[in-house]
């Protein structure tokens, strides 16, 4: 759970902007579990700009061909200090510090034939010009048949560990699937001498056949391409999460990409400065789906300048509890426009997420057994976004108003706005009595 600079500042984020978001997070979001600040792509490019990349950019490099932060945008990096001073400031706020990296070796290092640290080889020796990123011009691939290719990755991760980096988002790894780079990068992480969480991107067309390989080598991995503030982007992730969410857990986390919410596009790759274009209902749907699918959460909007109503989406502890306390999360029903998810918690707690993918309001009565609730509810059923109790009704005979619910079960009424959702939590009476939480939080 954290913040990433991409959706609001693209390739051009500055140290001051990172720190402003870190301070906001520490003050307002850290108590709710948000703890990681990530500097996204092109932090080494002094010519970085909105809306794209610069071919032939004069990237900042050290003598071993490793990228360094541009001191123009990151003044504390001057004199070869790298990200260490910025990481120290982020850590002092009680947060973790992360950076974006790219697969391969910088073209500029290859042109200069910089020596690979600890070897007799140069960047030109280990480069593979046949396997380059199709969307970013900065890097060449690595020839993993050359032993110094691993040494190059090892040297970069050792540098990041010296800086105090806690989280690395390694890009151009998954489309196409670069198995040799994934393995080499994971080895470098393991050898760097510091606990570093590894996130892999971009996730386009990612197949479940890669699951065990991903679990072995990464903390989290994207399951989609870049997601922006468009309903069609959000809707497309319903099918992806239905495939991937059952495998989320301590062995690795499928990632639906950043939450493009709040003030975005300030100097981004896409679009002009704006509050995100999703409706309030679509924003709640996005957060609810990511939470019930147990996706990593990275806020994409500039926190200090985002609307307070958007920030409030990130501070609802009852909603966020699903992320940390649920298991068995899965889609249980999909018939256009209705999608239903269910998840379980300790002491018989259950969560139900209902989504309306259609463009008109939807009112339905759910059969409790269809969403993994008991046939008869003896506890409290509450909608978490509103905080309101849900008036579930035992059904003893078929009636029109509870159509679709069998006698002997319970009808759970749900009203859903266009592209809207409801997130329900059921707490059995026994769990309420044994819980130490105040009644209002149960």
C-alpha positions as CSV (number, residue, x, y, z in Angstrom):
1,X,0.0,0.0,0.0
2,X,1.6,3.2,-1.1
3,X,2.0,6.0,-3.6
4,X,3.7,6.1,-7.0
5,X,4.6,9.2,-9.0
6,X,3.6,7.9,-12.5
7,X,0.0,8.9,-12.9
8,X,0.5,12.5,-11.8
9,X,4.1,13.3,-12.7
10,X,5.1,10.8,-15.4
11,X,8.8,10.8,-16.1
12,X,9.5,14.2,-14.6
13,X,8.8,14.0,-10.8
14,X,11.0,16.1,-8.6
15,X,12.5,15.5,-5.1
16,X,10.2,18.2,-3.7
17,X,7.1,16.5,-5.1
18,X,8.1,13.1,-3.8
19,X,8.7,14.6,-0.3
20,X,5.4,16.5,-0.4
21,X,3.5,13.2,-1.1
22,X,5.6,11.4,1.5
23,X,4.8,13.9,4.2
24,X,1.1,13.8,3.3
25,X,1.1,10.0,3.5
26,X,2.9,10.0,6.8
27,X,0.4,12.4,8.3
28,X,-2.9,11.2,6.8
29,X,-2.5,7.7,5.4
30,X,0.2,5.8,7.4
31,X,-2.2,5.1,10.3
32,X,-4.4,3.3,7.8
33,X,-1.5,1.1,6.4
34,X,-0.2,3.1,3.5
35,X,3.6,3.0,3.9
36,X,5.5,3.1,0.6
37,X,6.6,5.9,-1.7
38,X,7.8,5.0,-5.2
39,X,9.7,7.2,-7.7
40,X,8.7,6.0,-11.1
41,X,10.6,5.9,-14.4
42,X,13.3,8.1,-15.9
43,X,14.6,9.6,-12.6
44,X,18.1,9.7,-14.3
45,X,17.0,11.8,-17.3
46,X,17.7,15.6,-16.9
47,X,15.6,16.2,-20.1
48,X,12.5,14.4,-18.9
49,X,9.2,15.8,-20.0
50,X,5.5,15.1,-19.9
51,X,3.9,12.9,-22.6
52,X,6.7,10.6,-23.6
53,X,10.3,9.6,-23.6
54,X,13.4,11.2,-25.1
55,X,15.5,9.1,-27.5
56,X,19.2,9.6,-26.8
57,X,18.6,11.2,-23.4
58,X,21.8,12.2,-21.6
59,X,21.1,9.9,-18.7
60,X,23.1,10.3,-15.5
61,X,25.5,7.3,-15.1
62,X,28.3,6.3,-12.7
63,X,31.6,4.9,-13.8
64,X,30.1,1.4,-13.9
65,X,27.2,2.2,-16.2
66,X,24.6,2.4,-13.4
67,X,21.9,5.0,-13.5
68,X,22.0,7.8,-11.0
69,X,19.3,10.3,-10.1
70,X,19.4,13.6,-12.0
71,X,20.7,16.2,-9.5
72,X,18.7,18.9,-11.2
73,X,15.4,17.3,-10.1
74,X,16.8,15.5,-7.1
75,X,19.3,18.0,-5.5
76,X,20.2,15.8,-2.6
77,X,21.6,13.3,-5.1
78,X,24.4,15.7,-6.1
79,X,28.0,14.6,-5.7
80,X,27.2,10.9,-6.3
81,X,25.0,10.6,-3.2
82,X,22.3,8.9,-5.3
83,X,18.9,8.4,-3.6
84,X,20.4,7.8,-0.2
85,X,19.6,11.3,1.2
86,X,16.0,11.1,-0.2
87,X,15.5,7.6,1.2
88,X,16.8,8.7,4.6
89,X,14.1,11.5,4.6
90,X,11.4,9.1,3.6
91,X,12.5,6.6,6.2
92,X,12.5,9.3,8.9
93,X,8.7,9.7,8.2
94,X,8.2,6.0,9.0
95,X,7.8,5.1,5.4
96,X,9.5,2.8,2.9
97,X,11.2,4.1,-0.2
98,X,10.9,2.6,-3.7
99,X,12.2,3.2,-7.2
100,X,11.4,2.2,-10.8
101,X,14.0,0.4,-12.9
102,X,14.2,-1.0,-16.4
103,X,15.2,-4.4,-17.8
104,X,18.7,-4.4,-19.4
105,X,21.6,-2.0,-19.6
106,X,21.6,1.7,-20.6
107,X,22.4,2.4,-24.3
108,X,24.7,5.2,-23.1
109,X,26.7,2.7,-20.9
110,X,27.1,0.5,-24.0
111,X,28.2,3.4,-26.1
112,X,30.8,4.4,-23.5
113,X,31.8,0.7,-22.8
114,X,31.7,1.3,-19.1
115,X,33.2,-1.5,-17.1
116,X,30.9,-3.9,-15.3
117,X,31.8,-3.7,-11.6
118,X,33.9,-6.7,-10.4
119,X,34.5,-8.1,-13.8
120,X,36.8,-7.6,-16.8
121,X,33.8,-7.0,-19.1
122,X,32.2,-3.8,-20.3
123,X,28.5,-2.9,-20.8
124,X,29.1,-3.4,-24.5
125,X,30.2,-7.0,-23.9
126,X,27.0,-7.9,-22.0
127,X,24.4,-6.0,-24.1
128,X,21.9,-7.8,-26.4
129,X,20.6,-5.4,-29.0
130,X,18.2,-8.1,-30.3
131,X,16.0,-7.9,-27.2
132,X,15.1,-4.3,-26.5
133,X,12.1,-2.6,-25.0
134,X,9.6,-1.6,-27.6
135,X,8.3,1.5,-25.8
136,X,11.3,3.0,-24.0
137,X,14.5,4.0,-25.9
138,X,16.9,4.1,-22.9
139,X,18.0,0.5,-22.6
140,X,19.4,-2.5,-24.5
141,X,18.8,-6.1,-23.4
142,X,21.3,-8.2,-21.6
143,X,23.0,-11.3,-23.0
144,X,22.5,-13.8,-20.2
145,X,24.9,-16.2,-21.8
146,X,27.6,-13.8,-20.7
147,X,28.6,-14.2,-17.0
148,X,29.0,-10.5,-16.5
149,X,25.3,-9.9,-17.3
150,X,24.4,-11.2,-13.9
151,X,27.2,-9.1,-12.4
152,X,25.7,-6.0,-13.9
153,X,22.3,-6.6,-12.3
154,X,24.1,-7.5,-9.0
155,X,26.0,-4.2,-9.1
156,X,22.8,-2.2,-9.6
157,X,20.9,-3.8,-6.8
158,X,24.0,-3.5,-4.5
159,X,23.9,0.3,-5.3
160,X,20.2,0.5,-4.5
161,X,20.7,-1.3,-1.2
162,X,23.4,1.2,-0.3
163,X,20.9,4.0,-1.0
164,X,18.3,2.3,1.3
165,X,15.8,1.3,-1.3
166,X,13.1,-1.0,0.0
167,X,11.0,-1.6,-3.1
168,X,11.9,-2.0,-6.8
169,X,9.4,-1.8,-9.6
170,X,11.3,-3.6,-12.5
171,X,9.7,-2.8,-15.8
172,X,9.7,-4.4,-19.3
173,X,9.8,-7.8,-17.6
174,X,6.5,-9.4,-18.5
175,X,5.5,-8.4,-22.1
176,X,6.9,-10.4,-23.6
177,X,7.7,-12.6,-20.7
178,X,11.5,-12.2,-20.0
179,X,12.1,-15.3,-17.9
180,X,15.9,-15.0,-17.9
181,X,15.8,-11.4,-16.7
182,X,13.2,-12.2,-14.1
183,X,15.5,-14.9,-12.7
184,X,18.6,-12.8,-12.9
185,X,17.0,-9.8,-11.3
186,X,15.6,-11.9,-8.5
187,X,19.1,-13.3,-7.8
188,X,20.4,-9.8,-7.7
189,X,17.7,-8.8,-5.1
190,X,18.6,-11.9,-3.0
191,X,22.3,-11.0,-3.0
192,X,22.0,-7.3,-2.4
193,X,22.2,-7.5,1.4
194,X,18.9,-5.7,2.1
195,X,15.3,-6.8,2.2
196,X,13.8,-5.5,-1.1
197,X,10.3,-6.2,-2.4
198,X,10.3,-6.8,-6.1
199,X,7.4,-5.7,-8.3
200,X,7.3,-6.8,-12.0
201,X,5.7,-4.9,-14.9
202,X,3.9,-4.3,-17.2
203,X,1.6,-7.4,-17.2
204,X,0.0,-7.1,-20.6
205,X,-1.3,-10.5,-21.8
206,X,0.1,-12.3,-18.8
207,X,-0.8,-16.0,-18.6
208,X,-1.5,-18.1,-15.5
209,X,1.0,-20.6,-16.8
210,X,3.6,-18.2,-15.4
211,X,2.2,-18.4,-11.8
212,X,4.8,-20.6,-10.2
213,X,7.7,-18.8,-11.8
214,X,6.4,-15.5,-10.7
215,X,5.8,-16.7,-7.1
216,X,9.4,-18.0,-7.0
217,X,11.0,-14.8,-8.1
218,X,8.8,-11.7,-7.2
219,X,6.8,-10.2,-4.5
220,X,4.1,-8.9,-6.8
221,X,3.4,-8.8,-10.6
222,X,1.2,-6.7,-12.8
223,X,-1.7,-8.5,-14.5
224,X,-2.5,-5.7,-17.0
225,X,-1.0,-2.9,-19.0
226,X,-1.1,0.7,-17.6
227,X,-4.5,1.5,-16.1
228,X,-6.0,5.0,-16.5
229,X,-9.1,6.9,-15.3
230,X,-11.4,5.3,-17.8
231,X,-14.3,3.0,-17.0
232,X,-13.3,0.6,-19.7
233,X,-9.9,0.2,-18.1
234,X,-11.5,-0.6,-14.7
235,X,-14.1,-3.0,-16.2
236,X,-11.4,-5.0,-18.1
237,X,-9.7,-5.9,-14.8
238,X,-12.8,-7.7,-13.5
239,X,-12.0,-10.7,-15.8
240,X,-8.3,-10.5,-14.9
241,X,-8.9,-10.4,-11.2
242,X,-11.3,-13.3,-11.5
243,X,-8.4,-15.4,-12.9
244,X,-5.7,-14.2,-10.6
245,X,-7.2,-13.4,-7.2
246,X,-7.6,-17.0,-6.0
247,X,-3.8,-17.2,-6.1
248,X,-3.0,-14.0,-4.1
249,X,-1.3,-14.6,-0.8
250,X,2.0,-14.9,1.0
251,X,3.6,-16.5,-2.0
252,X,3.0,-13.4,-4.2
253,X,0.4,-10.8,-5.2
254,X,-1.2,-10.2,-8.6
255,X,-1.3,-6.5,-9.1
256,X,-4.1,-4.6,-10.9
257,X,-1.9,-1.5,-11.4
258,X,-2.1,1.9,-9.7
259,X,-5.2,3.5,-8.6
260,X,-5.5,6.5,-11.0
261,X,-7.5,8.5,-8.5
262,X,-7.2,12.1,-7.4
263,X,-5.2,14.8,-9.0
264,X,-3.5,13.2,-12.0
265,X,-2.0,14.1,-15.4
266,X,0.0,17.1,-13.9
267,X,3.0,16.2,-16.1
268,X,2.0,12.6,-16.9
269,X,2.6,10.4,-20.0
270,X,-1.2,10.7,-20.8
271,X,-3.7,13.5,-20.5
272,X,-3.7,17.0,-19.1
273,X,-3.9,18.0,-15.4
274,X,-7.2,16.9,-14.0
275,X,-9.1,15.3,-11.2
276,X,-9.6,11.7,-12.4
277,X,-12.5,11.3,-14.8
278,X,-14.2,8.4,-13.0
279,X,-17.5,9.0,-11.3
280,X,-17.8,8.7,-7.5
281,X,-19.5,5.3,-7.9
282,X,-16.7,4.2,-10.3
283,X,-14.1,5.2,-7.8
284,X,-15.7,3.1,-5.1
285,X,-16.0,0.2,-7.5
286,X,-12.3,0.4,-8.4
287,X,-11.2,0.5,-4.8
288,X,-13.6,-2.3,-3.8
289,X,-12.5,-4.6,-6.6
290,X,-8.8,-4.1,-5.8
291,X,-9.4,-4.7,-2.1
292,X,-11.6,-7.8,-2.5
293,X,-9.1,-9.2,-5.0
294,X,-6.3,-8.4,-2.5
295,X,-4.3,-6.5,-5.1
296,X,-1.4,-4.3,-4.0
297,X,-2.6,-0.7,-3.7
298,X,-0.6,2.2,-5.1
299,X,-2.2,5.6,-5.3
300,X,-1.5,7.4,-8.5
301,X,-2.8,10.9,-7.7
302,X,-0.9,13.7,-6.2
303,X,-1.9,13.4,-2.6
304,X,-1.6,17.0,-1.3
305,X,-3.7,18.4,-4.2
306,X,-6.3,15.7,-4.5
307,X,-9.9,16.2,-3.5
308,X,-10.6,15.3,0.2
309,X,-13.4,13.0,-0.9
310,X,-10.9,11.0,-2.9
311,X,-8.5,10.8,0.0
312,X,-11.4,9.5,2.1
313,X,-11.5,6.4,-0.1
314,X,-8.1,5.5,1.2
315,X,-8.8,5.9,5.0
316,X,-11.9,3.7,5.5
317,X,-10.5,1.0,7.8
318,X,-13.5,-1.2,7.5
319,X,-13.0,-1.4,3.7
320,X,-9.2,-1.8,4.0
321,X,-9.7,-4.6,6.5
322,X,-10.8,-6.9,3.6
323,X,-7.3,-6.5,2.1
324,X,-5.5,-7.6,5.3
325,X,-8.0,-10.0,6.9
326,X,-9.8,-12.0,4.2
327,X,-9.0,-15.2,2.4
328,X,-10.6,-17.4,-0.2
329,X,-11.4,-14.3,-2.2
330,X,-13.1,-15.1,-5.5
331,X,-15.7,-14.2,-8.0
332,X,-18.7,-16.4,-7.4
333,X,-21.2,-15.0,-10.0
334,X,-21.1,-13.1,-13.3
335,X,-24.2,-12.5,-15.4
336,X,-24.1,-9.2,-17.1
337,X,-24.4,-6.7,-15.6
338,X,-24.1,-8.2,-12.1
339,X,-20.8,-9.5,-10.7
340,X,-20.5,-11.0,-7.2
341,X,-17.4,-11.7,-5.1
342,X,-17.1,-13.5,-1.8
343,X,-14.4,-13.8,0.9
344,X,-14.0,-15.2,4.4
345,X,-12.5,-14.0,7.6
346,X,-11.8,-15.3,11.1
347,X,-14.7,-16.3,13.5
348,X,-17.2,-16.8,10.7
349,X,-16.9,-13.3,9.3
350,X,-17.9,-13.0,5.6
351,X,-17.5,-10.3,3.0
352,X,-19.6,-9.9,-0.2
353,X,-18.9,-7.4,-3.0
354,X,-21.6,-6.8,-5.5
355,X,-20.9,-4.8,-8.7
356,X,-23.1,-3.3,-11.4
357,X,-21.2,-3.2,-14.7
358,X,-24.2,-1.7,-16.5
359,X,-25.1,1.8,-17.2
360,X,-28.5,1.8,-15.4
361,X,-29.4,1.3,-11.7
362,X,-29.8,-2.3,-10.6
363,X,-31.8,-3.6,-7.7
364,X,-31.5,-7.3,-6.8
365,X,-32.2,-9.8,-4.0
366,X,-29.3,-12.1,-3.5
367,X,-29.7,-15.6,-2.1
368,X,-27.5,-15.7,1.0
369,X,-26.1,-19.1,0.0
370,X,-25.1,-17.7,-3.5
371,X,-22.6,-15.4,-1.8
372,X,-21.3,-17.8,0.8
373,X,-23.4,-16.5,3.7
374,X,-25.3,-18.7,6.0
375,X,-28.9,-19.6,5.0
376,X,-30.1,-17.8,8.1
377,X,-28.2,-14.8,9.4
378,X,-28.0,-14.5,13.1
379,X,-25.5,-11.6,13.3
380,X,-24.9,-8.2,11.7
381,X,-24.9,-7.5,8.0
382,X,-23.6,-4.0,7.1
383,X,-22.7,-2.1,3.9
384,X,-19.2,-0.8,4.6
385,X,-19.0,2.3,2.4
386,X,-22.2,3.8,3.8
387,X,-21.9,2.2,7.2
388,X,-25.6,1.3,7.0
389,X,-27.1,-2.1,8.2
390,X,-28.6,-4.3,5.4
391,X,-32.2,-5.5,6.1
392,X,-31.8,-9.1,5.1
393,X,-35.1,-11.0,5.0
394,X,-35.6,-14.8,5.8
395,X,-37.6,-16.4,3.0
396,X,-40.2,-19.0,3.9
397,X,-42.2,-19.0,0.6
398,X,-41.5,-17.8,-2.9
399,X,-42.6,-14.2,-3.5
400,X,-42.1,-11.8,-6.3
401,X,-40.2,-9.3,-4.2
402,X,-37.7,-12.0,-3.2
403,X,-37.6,-13.7,-6.6
404,X,-34.6,-16.0,-7.1
405,X,-34.3,-16.8,-3.4
406,X,-35.3,-20.2,-2.3
407,X,-37.5,-20.8,0.8
408,X,-35.2,-21.6,3.7
409,X,-32.6,-19.1,2.7
410,X,-32.3,-15.4,3.2
411,X,-32.8,-12.5,0.7
412,X,-30.1,-9.9,0.8
413,X,-31.3,-6.7,-0.9
414,X,-28.8,-4.7,-2.9
415,X,-29.2,-1.5,-4.8
416,X,-26.4,-0.6,-7.2
417,X,-25.9,2.6,-9.1
418,X,-24.6,2.5,-12.7
419,X,-21.0,1.2,-12.5
420,X,-21.5,1.1,-8.7
421,X,-20.9,-1.4,-6.0
422,X,-21.8,-2.5,-2.5
423,X,-19.4,-4.0,0.0
424,X,-21.1,-6.1,2.7
425,X,-19.6,-7.5,5.9
426,X,-21.4,-10.2,7.9
427,X,-20.4,-10.8,11.5
428,X,-22.1,-13.7,13.3
429,X,-23.6,-13.0,16.7
430,X,-21.0,-15.2,18.4
431,X,-18.2,-13.2,16.8
432,X,-19.7,-10.0,17.9
433,X,-19.9,-11.1,21.5
434,X,-16.3,-12.3,21.5
435,X,-14.8,-9.4,19.6
436,X,-12.9,-6.7,21.4
437,X,-13.9,-4.1,18.9
438,X,-16.4,-1.5,19.8
439,X,-19.9,-2.4,18.6
440,X,-19.8,0.4,16.0
441,X,-16.7,-1.2,14.3
442,X,-18.0,-4.8,14.4
